[in-house]
């Protein structure tokens, strides 16, 4: 039996990101992935939202992705295009980038971090003994670890084997998404039918098309046929549009389900294994990356004996509400895609509402992942929220917050509070930097807030403590999040 600290089942974006976070912390982590390489069938997910790009920036790898995609300074809502350039982030855009390129970039990153990969095989079963996890692979090999992370998608075998419930809503419609050549001049754009939307667009500028079409009745088969696609196109457009050379096709529904628990003993779930939903809004991959970064540093501290096992319970407490909000949003967006007169009227009302700045800014922050706050409101608006990437000046020269977070360690940043220091017993765990802030501290929706005198930032970029001139509560925050 080969031993690792953590085994991750699934080498998609979520699993790759989690592996990178663990490896940065010095954890022996391995990925089990059924694909022999990082090739992705079809275009699949199509972009990175601002908060996901910020997470990559925090680790110093955003520049690997930015030149590969197109920047879009807007967000979509039920056929509307809303200006979003005023989002207060250095990355105030969605990066149009196919999933294959996202995965390849993350795979290159973890290869530099010496993550072990077991490719071309799958997990057959596992046993959580209470003290460790023993994993059987389909190729006969056996692995052992302290923890097992299921990043193996919506049909997660890890989740099912762990008997973690997956409640939610039954599908109301099924859809086909495809890539193909087309003989006729395609009717580009979005249309709304009684059951849902139909859309066609050029794939990477043409001449091939990428489309989505709502089926006339709910289908659940995993492998749709070209005949299924032609029938759905004829129902939607009156013709199969001369579709040919279908190189990729997938079926999905608008079912929305969420794992009852993101953690059960030594088993953890992240990404689609923890939540499934319609891809409308393009949220899934991005939320999976957020799951991974929230979990990674916590799991690393527990594995290394820095923090007690109970720290892992905060992963569920913080990320489960985010997943629930995601499902609620996608259900709402899916409902807005119907073409009946009631829904059409609703879209019109919404269009009028979204012309107002406050609703527009609220929505753009929500779909961008910039509005997330963990825990209750505190003494300062920053508490529990993402730390803005402030421009700073230190004794070593100019820098910015995200550049101080490359090694995924906690950051204690003083901005005019030199008397406020981290007690000596946390010296090796927490990076301490004194600086002055050269710009405004602006939060999504909230606006400009007073810069704190000192701030304790978790490795995932969320604020664990804010100082307003003294050290009250600092020791408690350090002990809660970074061991005692």
Secondary structure, 3 states (H helix, E strand, C coil): CEECCEEEECCCHHHHHHHHHHHHCCCCEEEEECCCCCCCCCCCCCEECHHHHHHHHHCCCCHHHHCCCEEECEEEECCEEEECCCCCCCCCCEEECCHHHHHHHHHHHHHHCCCEEEECCCEEEEEECCCCEEEEECCCCEEEECEEEECCCCCCHHHHHCCCCEEEECCCCEEEEEEEEECCCCCCEEEECCCCEEEEEECCCCCCEEEEEECCCCCCCCCCCHHHHHHHHHHHHCCCCCEEEEEEEEEEECCEEEECCCEECCEEECHHHCEECCCCCCCHHHHHHHHHHHHHHHHHHHHCCCCCHHHHHHHHHHHHHHHHHHHHHHHHHHHCCCCCHHHHHHHHHHHHHCCCHHHHHHHHHHHHCCCCECCCCCCCCCCCEECCCCEEEECCEEEEHHHHHCCCCEEEEECCCCCCCCCHHHCCCEEEEECEECCCEEECCCEEECCCCEEEECCCCEEEEEECCCCCCHHHHHHHHHCC
